[in-house]
């Protein structure tokens, strides 16, 4: 059953909502007045507890445990969301997994798992919830969380890179198929973000903090807030009404910069306390 409020307040579905970028996206959308369905492979109860809504609604969000690569689980999630809220206005395909392994050593089963979660999952969710948007007079918006790895090649990430390149193809195809029917589809391409996944990669020795900070023109990692604000913009039908099929890098200038290390650092503003002319 749905109540009158649930049929008029906008509803956002966020996958991978338990931690990291997905959690921050959920928290920000909650403050913007969205009702939320938080989908993760395990319960996103911790995220649910952090949400602050500008609403008197006593139950503005639900947590749904589902494997996004499982068609039956996705269908159950769709049914649960529509039964609870009666509508879907925004889908954020954020759930994703990584794998750092040389291409020649990548096991086929792990390749398939990365593709299933990072690419097949967004396809299944877009089918499930996009259909509801297409049937609604209000339409909707889908925001896919890709990566700067979708815009180039980062070594030792063959499955991840391929999945994110494919996600951009999915984004553009749905944008041209569904745009005229009221559903906008866009992608955000984060750079390296300070999350639990990043901490695990740092701990593995895959890269160092300096590897990233020295490569990014803005001289820092992204924060989850940086990505969440971009998602909120693309989700908002008033602020981004004519934005469709876009790939938005939120990477501090990573993709734009074709300089080499010494030149990049020479052009950077010195940190406080650093001798003039020498970047930190």
PyMOL commands that set and color helices and strands:
alter all, ss='L'
color gray80, all
select helices_A, chain A and resi 20-31+45-50+71-85+103-105+108-134+148-150+158-181+196-204+209-213+224-235+261-266
alter helices_A, ss='H'
color red, helices_A
select strands_A, chain A and resi 11-15+35-40+61-65+90-93+140-145+183-190+247-250
alter strands_A, ss='S'
color yellow, strands_A
deselect
rebuild
show_as cartoon
